[in-house]
Amino acid sequence: MVCVHAALGARRRHGIATIAFLASLGMFTRSSGPCFWIKPPKLRPVQGWYEEERLVAPEGGAKLRGLHPPKPPKFLMEGRIKNSPLEPQPEAEAVSAETSEVSMLRVEDKQVGQELRYLSLAKQEALPVVGEDVRALVEQASEEAQCGALQAEDLSSTLRAIATFKNQLPALKTHLGVISDTLLGRALDLQATGTSDALWAVAEMRDEAPMLQALLPVLLYRLAKTAPELTTEETISSLFSTAMLRSKFRELKLNMAPLTAFLANSMSKVSFEDLKTQELVDFFYSLSLTRTLPDDLFEALVTSAVDQLKGRKLSTHNTYSLLYSIAMLQETCVHGTALKLLPSVLISLEAVAEDMMPEQLAGCLWALGWADPNATVSRGHLERLRDEIGVVLGELEMRDLSHALWGMAALDFNDKELLGIAADRFLAWHVKVKAPILAKHIARVTWAFAKLDFHHKLFKLALEERLQPHKYVIRFLEPDQLHALAWSFRILMPGSRWQKTRDDIDAKIMAYVKMRYRHGIGRKVDEYGDERLHKVTIGRIEPYVEIDPETPKELRNQVMLEKAKDLGAVGPDVPNVRRKISGRPKWSVTQWVDAKKRFLYYAQQDQQLAEDASSSFPKAVGGLQCKRRQIEWRSILSNCFTSE
């Protein structure tokens, strides 16, 4: 729990109105002061993945139309702001009235913060900017910040300028400590524009400047207070920043769902025709990661964004961002609406693919594999992009290579020449990858080759070498990866030459099959004589894979092994449910574990039995004791099962 007043001191005169506003949004619920607190969400496990909580998604998503996708690759921000070279300092005699206005005015005639914000916006509009002007202004702002001469809005503008020019002028990042510390002390004075700028800067530098995370609680506090005053551009910027920082907010236990819904609702009253393309793309991306909105609002916003994005000219990064967003929206109720944008984005992809980073084009292949299985829409576009794909496959690292190959397999894009390039890249790169990392990707690469029926002798030899027990890769393979490898070996390595490798994989799967945990709940009397619920190892035996109950007992393990291999046909990313008590993996291909078979069902049954038993005591004998026992039962059960 992160408390705003612990970070900022006792400036309580600003807090009373804001506390009421935050309480109406549900931002915090504790009585110990205005602290941001998030209650763990109760998500029902359904088919698919959701953010970092793998394979847990909200209801309403598209039915499974293709293969199970891997965890989404990291979204890349590179290229969103064009890295055009900065203009050199103009000569004094060459300066005239016709000189571009995107240069530094005299500092005494204009505030430092306003000038820096002007230069930042000019850079984002791809206008020429003089680099020496930016450096001089940031240095002066840093000196004034040390003296306490800058206001909160100027500090926020300086932070935005550093984030905007961090690639062209990396020396500016040396001033982050002074600017962020000073802003932390004055953040309660931020207005709507300054709050939006600071939040955007923190999102832009979230990985390279972790110190800025200290600003997040107070920025959220100010964003909630100034939300009604935000302009449309600032609202989109705040939503985009919130989407980029969702994992950071989760780590700090900051609940963004109510405030995000408030900002998104304000966008429903805006005409999307007046928005710039970059603003529409950023808003569409934020919607792809904002899954707590009501269905009707979600549908209305996505429909409006899709209608306005059709036919617009897209930059390289905007094309990549839209493909990524379309794929992420396939797990939501607006999956069909998002797919209407795919044809126009594919046309743009053909035009900008040669300018994409290798990781971005690999992300596009992953997104197409998830959004357009079997390439029903994108078949012709992929064939025209094969030259760019071939160049990219020869430059990718192992993680991105596995995502790209999964996308090709899902698209059924069987180009032997491209697969050969990918196999050569694997051979050149796998020796540099340590066993725990390689184990996450080797099964996906092997499965993709098997799915496309591509045989490469050197790849098979390398696979055999790395899967030897003393090479430790097999030690880090998870059950879904083992299933995919075992299924792939049926196609790629069927002969006796590879028998040892197949036996090693089968042996590890069999170890999971024989690992039959018994789990349940029971009553335990502790050392003080109190009886309470306790997790014990008694209860129903759970099989590894559901098989025919009429199977003879002596054949069950072998039948489970063969069925586990069959599960590998859908890839190394099949959905699984890992039980909270035993850690026992439960596997299914088409549906999840029935609610009545889950551990929580038995816990609720015992809770009901306990309440019935306590209510049956004679009131005259043990009324107070019965009431105390009911309270104890409810408290114990709530502590034990909140994780469910």
N, C-alpha and C positions, 0 to 999 in steps of 0.2 A: 504494500500500500504506500502510495506516495502522497504526501500531504503538501498542499500548496503553501500553507502558512509556515511549514517547517523550512521551506526553501527560501521564502521571501521575507520572513520576519512578520511582525505584528502590524501590518498595515490594514487594519480591519475596517477602516472607514469606507473602503471600496467594496466590501464583501457582502453587505446585507442584501442589497437588491439582487446581486448576482447569485447568492445562495438560493433565493426564492426561484430565480429563473432556472438554475441547474436542477433544483428539486423537482420543478415541473417537468423537466426533460428526463428525470430519472438518472442523473449523472452520479449521485451518491446517495447512500441510504443510512450511513452510520451517523451516530449522534456525537461523535468525538470531534466535530469540526468539519469544515468544508474540505473533505478529502475525496479524491476520486477513487471509486471502488467498483469493481466489476464482479458480478456473480457469475460463476461458470455456467455457460449456456447448456441447456438440455437439448442436445442434437440427437435425433434418432438416426442410427446408422442405416444408410441406404446405399445403393450402388453408385460408385464413383468416388472421386477424391474431392477434398475441399481444403484449399490453402495448405498449411503445414500439417493439419490433422488429416492424415492420409485416409482417403476412402470414406470420409464423412461429409455429407453434403446436405443442403436443405432440400425439402420436398419440392416437387414440381419440375424437376429437370427432364431432359429428353430421355426417352427410352434408349437403351443400349442398341446402337445401330452398327457398331463395329467392334474393334478390339478395345480392351481395357487400356486407357492411356497411362503412361508413367506420370510421376509427379511433375508438375509444370516446371519448365526451366526458368531460370532467373530472368526477370524482365530487365532489358538493358536500356539505360537512359542515354547512352552515348549517341550523339547525332541529333538529339532533340533540339539542342541549341547549336547552330552551325558554327564549326570551328574555323571560320574565315579569318585570315590574318588581319591583325590590327593595323590601322593606318600609322605611318611614321609621323613624328612630330613635325608640323609644317614650319618652314622658315618664317622668321619674323616679318621680312619684307614681302613674303608671298601671301600673307593673311589679308583678306579683303572681305567686303560685305557678302560676296558670293560664296565664301568658304562654307563648307557644310556646317550646319549648326550643331552637329553631334560632336562637339569638342568642348573643352572646359572653358567656361566663362570665368571671369575674375571671381575668386572665392569671396571677396568682400561684397560682391554684388549679388551673390546667390548663396544659399545655405549649402553646406557640403552634402547633407543627406539628400536634398532634392536633386542636386546635380548628379549624384551617383545613381539615384533611381532612374533618372532620365537616360543616363548612359546604359544602364542595364536593359531598359525597355528597348532602346535603340539597337542594342546587340541582338536581342531576340527577334527584332524585325529585320535582321540582316542588313542594317545600315552601317556605314563606315564609322568606326570609333577610334580615336587616338589613344594608343596604349599608355603613353606617358602621362596623359591626363588622368586616366583611371588610377595609375600607380600613385601619382602625387596626391590625389584626393583621398585614397584609402590611407596613405601614410599620415596625412593631416588629420583624418578622422580618428585614427588610432591615438595620435598624440593628444587630441582634444578629449578623447574618451578617458585617457589616463588622468586628465585633470578634472574630469567630471563636467565638462562643458557641453557635451552632446545630449540631446533629448532622446527619448525612447524611439521616436519615429526616425530620427537620423541614424541611430544605431541599427535599426532594422533595415534601413536602406543600404547601409554599409555592408551588412551581412549578406544581403541579396546580391550586391555587386561582387563580393568575393566569390559567391557561389556561381555567378554568371561567367566570370572571367577566370575561373580556377584552372582551366586547361591552357589558355594562352598566357596567363600570368600566374604561374604556380607560387611565386614568392608572396603573393597576397595572403596565402593561407597562414603565414607566420603571424598575422594580426588577429587570427581567430580567437585566441585566448583572451586578449584584452577586450575585444568587442563583445564576445559572448558573456564574459563575467560582468561587464558593465551593464549589458542588456538584462541580465538576470536580476540585477538590483533595481532596474527601472521598468520591468516588464508590465507592472500593473498600470502604467501610464500609456500603454500601447492602445492606439485606436484601431479601427477596422483595417485600414490599409497596411499599417505597420504589422499587425498580427498576421495578415495574409502573407506579406513579404517574408517575415521571419520563419513562418511555418514552411513556406516553399524552399527557403534556403536550407533549413534543417533536413528536409526531404531530399534535396539535391546532393547534400554532402553527408548523408546518413552513414555511409560505410567508411569514408575517409576521415571523418571528424566526429568520433563517438562522443566527444565532450559536449557537443551540441544537444545531446539527448537530455541534459539537465534542464533545458528550456521547455521540454514538451509539456510537463504538467501545467505550468503557468500560461503557456501559449494556448493550451486547450481551455483553460479558465477564461482567458481574454476572448478567445474565439466564441465561446458560449455567450459571453456578455455582449459582444459587438456583432453577433450574427445578424440581427435585423438591419444593421447599417451597411452590410456588405453590398457592393455592386455586383452585377452579374459576373464580370471577369474575376473579381475577388472570390466570389462563391465557387466558381469552377476551379480556381487555383487552390482553394482550401480543400475541396473534395479530392482533387488530384493528389495533393500532399498527404491527405489522410489515407488514401489508398496506398501510397508508397510507404507510409510509416505504420501500416497495420500491425506488422510483427513487433515493432518497437512499442506500440501502444499496448499490445498484449503482454509483453514482458513487464511493463510498468503497471499493469492491471488498470488501465484507463479505459473506461467504457465509452466507445465512440458511437455506438448504434443510435442513441436518441438524437445526438447532435447531427449526425449524418442524415438522419431522416428529416430533421428540421431544414437543413440546407437543401436537400433534394426536393423537398416540398416547395421551397421558394423558387426552384428552377422550373417547376411546372407552370408558373405564371409568366414565364419569359418567352418571347418570340425567338425561336432558334434561327430564323432567317437572318437576323442581324449579327449572329456570332461568326467569328473568324474560324477558318478550318482548324487551326491549331487548338483553339478553345473547344471545338466540337470533339476533336479526337481525344483530348485530355478528359473531357467529360464522359465520353464513351468508355474510356479505360477505367475511370473511377467507378462507373456503374458495373463493370465486369467484376469488380472486387467488392462491391457493396451489395451484400446479399441479405440484408436485414430489412429492406424496404417492403411495404405492402405490395401485393401483386399488381393491383390496379395502377398504383403510382409507378411501379417498375415498368410495366408494360407501356404506359403512356410516355415516359421519358425515353425509353429505348426506341419506340416507334418514331418519335419526333426526331431523335438524333439520326436514325437510319435514313429517314426521308430527306434530311438536309445534307447528309454526307454523300448520297448517291450523285455521281457525276462531277464531284469536286476534284480538282487536281491535288494529288497527294504527294508529299515529300517522301524521301526514303524512310525516315523514322516513323512518319505517320502511317505508311503502308504496313510496316512491321507491327506497330502498335495496334492497328485495327484488326489484323489477322490474329494476334495474340488475344485480343479482347473477344473476338467472335468465338474462339475456342473456349475461353473461360466461361462464356455465357451459355455453353451447351449443357451446363449442370443446373440451369435455372429455368423459370417458367417462360422466359422470353427467347428460348433457343431458336424457335422458328422465325421470329422477327429478325434476329441477328443474322441468320443465314441469308436473308434477302440482300444483305450488303456484300456478300461474298463475290458475286460476279464482277462488280465494279472494282473491288479491291484486287482481284486477280489480274485485271487489265493493268492496273497501276503497278502490280508486282513485276510484270514483264518489262515495264519501262525503267524501273529503279533497281532491279535485282543486281546488276553489275556494280552498283555503288554501295551495296549492303556489306556490313561486316560479316565475316564467316559465321559468327555466333548468331547473328540476326537471321540469316538465311536458314540456318539449322532450326531456329525457333519457328520460322515460317513453315518448314516441312512438318515439324511436330504439330503445329496448329492445324494445318490442312489434314493431317492424318486423323485428328480428333474431330474436326468439323465436317470433313468431306470424305468419309471412309470409302475405299475402292475408287476414289477419284471420279465420282459421278459428274462433278461440275468442272474439276480442274485438270482433267486428263490432257487436253490439248495444250493448256498453259504450261504444264510440267514438261512436255516434250519440247516446247520452244525454249525452256529454261535449262536444258540439260547441260549446256556448256558452263553456265554459271554454277550449277550444282556440282559439276565435276571439279571445278577449280576449288570450290569451298570444301568438298570432302577431303581434298588433299592437304587441308590446312587446319582442320578441327582437332581439338583435344578430345580425350576419351569420353568425357561426359557429353559434350555436344555431338560427338560422332554417334554415340548410342541413340540419342534423341533423333538425329537425322535419319538413321537407319530404321528406327521404329516408325517414323513417319512414312518412309518409302514402303515399308512392309504393309502398313495400314492402308496406304493409297494403292497398293498392288502395282507399284511403279517398278517393274522388273526390267531394269536396264543393266545388262551384264557388264558393260564397260564401266558404268558408274560404281557398281558393286565391287568390281575389281580394284578401283581406286580406293574405295573405302577399306577393303581388305589390306591393301598395301599400307594404308595409313595406320591401321590397327597394328600391323607387324612392326612398323617403325616406332610406334608410340608405347605399346604395352610394356616394353622393358623399362620404361621410365616411371611406371605407375606402381605404387606399392600395393600389396595384396588386399588390404581392407578397402581401398578405393576401387581397385580393379574388379572386386567381387560385385560391386553395385552395377557394373555396366557390361561385364563379359557375357552374362546370360542374355541381355537384351540384344547385343550384337550377334551372338550365335543364333538366337531365335529368329532374328530378322533374315539372316542368310538361309535358315531352314525354311522359313515361310515363303521366301522367294525362290527356293530350290537352287541356291547358288553354291557351287562346290569350288573350294580353293585349297589346294593341297598344303601349301605353306601355312595357311590359317589353321588347318586341322592339326598340323604338327605343333604349332605354337599353343593351340588350345590344349592339346594333350600334355604339353610341357608345364603349362601354368596350373593345370588342375591336378597335378601330382600332390599327394598329401603333404610331402615335406616342403612344398612351395607355399603352403598356408592359404592359398586363395580359397580352396574348398572349405576351409574352416569358417570363413566369413559369409558363406552363401546362405541366404534365408530360404525358407521352404518354397516360396513362389518362384524364386530363381532356380532352385533345384528341379522343380517340375518342368520349367521351360527348357532347361538343359537336357533333361532326360527325354523329353519329347523331341527335341532337336536332334539328338543323337540317333534316333530312329531313322532320320532322313539323311543326315550328313555323314554319319559314322556307323553304318550298319554291320560291317564285317567283323571277323574275329580279330583283325588288326587293332581295333579300338576297344576290345572287350574289357581290358583293365580299367580304362577311363569310365566306361559305362557302369562297371561294377562298383567303382568308388562312389559315383553319384547315387546309385541305387541303395548302397549301404547307408548313406547318410539319410536318405528319405525313409528307409526302413527304421532307422533310429527314432525318427519323429513318429512313425506309425506305432511303434511299441511303447512310446512314452505316454502312457494312459494315466493322466491325473484323475484322482477322485477329489472332488471339491464340493463344498456345501457350507451350511451354517449349523451351528449347534450352540448349546448352552454350556457355559463354563463357570465354575465357582472359583473366584480368585482367592488370594491369601487373606483377604479381609472378610470372607464369607459372603460376598455379594455375587449374585448370579447375573450374568450378562451374556449377550450374544458374542460369539467368537467364530472367526474363520477357521474351520477345521477341515481335515482331509477325509471326510466321509461324504457319501452321497452318490449320485448317479455317475456311472462311467460314461465318458464321452468318447466316441470313436474319432479317429483322425479324419476320415472322409466317410460320408454317408454311403453305405452300400446296402445291398439286399439283405434284410434281416434273416432270410432263410439260408444264407451262405453258411456252410459247415464251419465250425469253430477253427479247425485246423487250417482252413484255407483263407480265413479273413484277412490276415496280414498281407498275403500275396495279392489278394483282390484289391485291397486298399492301395498297395504299391502301384498296380497297373492303372487304377483309376486316377491316382495322383499324377502319373505320367500323362494321362489324357488331359488333365487340367492344364498342362503346359501348352496346349494348342492355342490358347487365347493369350499367350504372352507371359512374361515374367512379372506382370503387374496386376495379377488377378486380385479381386477384393478378398479381404480376410477380416475376421473378427477375432481379436485376441482377448481372451477373457481376463477380467480384472483380478480374479483371485489366483488362478493357477498359472496365468501366462500361456495357457494352452491355445495354440492356433486352431481356429475352426474354419474350414474351407468350404466354399460354395461358388459355383460359377454363375448361376442364374438368379439366385435369391439369397437373402440373408437368413440368419438363424431366426426361427419363429420366436415371437415374443414370449410364449409360454415355456420356451426351453432356455431362456436366459436366467442368469443368476438372480437378477432383480425380482423376477416373478416369484421365486421361492422366498426371497426376503419379505416381499409384501404379504405373502401367505402367512409367514410366521408372525409378522406384525399384527395381522388381523386376528390370528389365533390368540396372541398375547392380550390384545384388547378385549376379546370376547371372554377370555379366562378371568381377566381382572374385573370386568363388569359383572361377573357372576357371583362375586363374593357378597356375603350379606352386608348391607349398608350399616346395620347397627354394630357389627363387629369390627369391620376394618375399612370404614369409609375413607378416613384420612390416609391410611396406609395404601389403600387401593389407588387413590388419586396420585400419591407420590410415586407409586410403581408405574402408573401410566405415563407420568412425565419422564421418568427415567427411561422407559422403553422408547419413547419418541425421541428423546435426546440421543440415545445410543444409536438408534437406527439412522437418524439424520446425519450423525457423524460418520457412520460406516458407509453409507451409500450415496453421499453427495457426488462422488466421482462417477457414479453411473448416470 
